[in-house]
Amino acid sequence: MTAAAPGLRVRDITVRFAGLVALDSVDLTVEPGSIHALIGPNGAGKSTCFNVLSGIHRPEHGSVRLDGTELTSLAPHRIAALGMARTFQNIVMTSGTVADNLLLGRHGHSRAGFAATALRLPHAVREQRAQLERAREIAELTGLGTHFRTPVDLLPYGDRKRVELARALCLEPRMLLLDEPVAGMNAAERARTAGTIGELRTRFGLTVVLVEHDMGLVMRLADEVTVLDFGRRIAGGTPAQVRQDPEVRRAYLGAPSPQESA
Amino acid sequence: MSDRWVSGRQASGRRVSGRAALRRVGPARAAGAAAAVLLCAFPFYLDAFWLQVGLFSMAAAIGAIGLNLLSGTSGQLSLGHAFFLAVGAYGYVWLAGEPGPGLPPAVAMVLAVCLSGLAGGLFSPIAGRVRGVYLGVATLALVFLGQHVMVNAEGVTGGFNGRSVPPLEIGGFTFAETDPALVVLGVPFGAEERLWYLGLVLLAAVWFSARNLLRGRPGRALSALRDSEVAAAAMGVPVARYRSAAFVVSSMYAGLAGVLIALAFRGIVPDYFGLALSIDYLAMIVIGGLGSVGGATAGAVFVTALPLVMGRYADQLPLVAAPGATGHAIGPTEAARYLYGAAIILVLLYVPGGLGGLFRRRVRPPTPPVRQPKEQTP
């Protein structure tokens, strides 16, 4: 699927929303092929960081480099074309079936334009068929094979989360940003998704950046952890190191808010 | 959107619904073929009035399919559809007529459609900057701008009184009354009969192309824009380009509808292309059900045919005065407006999928229940 896993270098990123500093000179280095977790209490700036990485927010200053390519000046669809795919914290899906959603993820890998599609030109029909096959393979891979034709509205929550993951995989990314991939899932679904993420990494050499509140999952999956609090990076290192860090314990692990322990 | 893909290749869990899908493709195809035959036979049995009603409905359907692509699928509210219809209609009349370059009408027709597309493309930088209701208001400006130009650019548009429409001619065949009358199977073929077939062919082409678009890559990108621009962009869809492409394509359909309307009316006036027409088109796609080609067509027929048919049978309707009657009685046009106002409310309240959704629900079996894993979390 990919040639070489890329490295992500984030340097000195600052994002402000009308006076509120969402990210304050944040540095982040993601090693190629690793699973990197981004943790922190609510409002720490994790999702903002993802939005900067995927080009939705433009930072006030700082640089984001993916394999040496500067991303901060690129439009989101260009960043997606460079091999960066993401999921969203709150499921964002288009109406239609699982297949429709996965085929949307194939957008950048297909070419058929308005005229060719409208007239059903042979190459457009062929392409659609090939993309459908590819989407089906990815659905099988993520355990959505039996739901391929099911309208997403009818799927239970956990499966919809998986559709988002599968749709991101359809971009055949080198780097995958997962915003709370197991939030709201039950224990069995969590374990299943965690297994899928680990498997994807080894199988395709994906680099994964993950925002997650489930500390058990983070400790088990992540090679490295970066901790944010109020927009600042307060710690980083291996899960074991981070767990011992007094600053982290104070900001996050020591006082879990009620909804996180639920 | 993608029922064509349902097939026996499904995993065993969905086999039943796959078979059901095959069973329902049969009747749907048969019904489509029967409708086509019936539509082709109409000119031999119906008088000019009904052919006119059909012709206006077909033209409206083409325009509604275009607006549906823009507002229904890509979620860009447009109150300016009348403007793009006018560009098509006046573009054809000017290009084919005198004063004007006097091009062959078939060429003028194609160019008029392109001209509408160009107008849509020119507007799209504005469309790229405003969203939702604000876009609606911005498109409203187009209608007023169009009205001003139509009334004042007399050299091109004929001013307040409008212009007569040169008949279409394709390869020596004229879509109008000819002197040695054309008689087919004992039925004299005047303008209505000939235009009827033109309308059918155009509507079929528009239906076919719009369905393909909606089911294909561009359609998926457009509906992704409607559901979330951020997610669409993150999936690799160039948002600005697709937003303006939706405007261009929708305007081209509107331009074609405008040409057909001009041909059916045989004369066009600025009054017709006012705000009310834009609202009519919005009513069509809402009544028909946003996002579906069949729905837009059904809505177009409903909104277009209702006032005409009510006008024709006004004397037989209770509480409706004959056209032109004085006094406080409700005229047929007003009555038709009340009725479709009521229809919009009824559709919004009781048929969220619109007329198209109503039809789909009747034809398709209910979706099979989905395996529900035991869930503890909401």
Interface residues (C-beta under 8 A of the other chain):
Chain A: S54 G55 I56 A75 P76 H77 A80 A81 A85 R86 F88 V92 M93 T94 S95 G96 T97 A99 D100 L103 L104 G105 H107 G108 S110 A112 G113 F114 T117 A118 L119 R120 A124 E127 Q128 Q131 L132 G145 T146 H147 F148 R149 T150 P151 L154 L155 P156 Y157 G158 R167 L171 G184 M185 N186 A187 A188 E189
Chain B: M1 S2 W5 V6 Q10 A11 G13 R14 S17 F208 S209 A210 N212 L213 G216 R217 P218 G219 R220 A221 S223 A224 R226 D227 S228 V230 A231 A232 A233 A234 M235 G236 V237 P238 V239 A245 V249 T367 V370 R371 Q372 P373 K374 E375 Q376 T377 P378
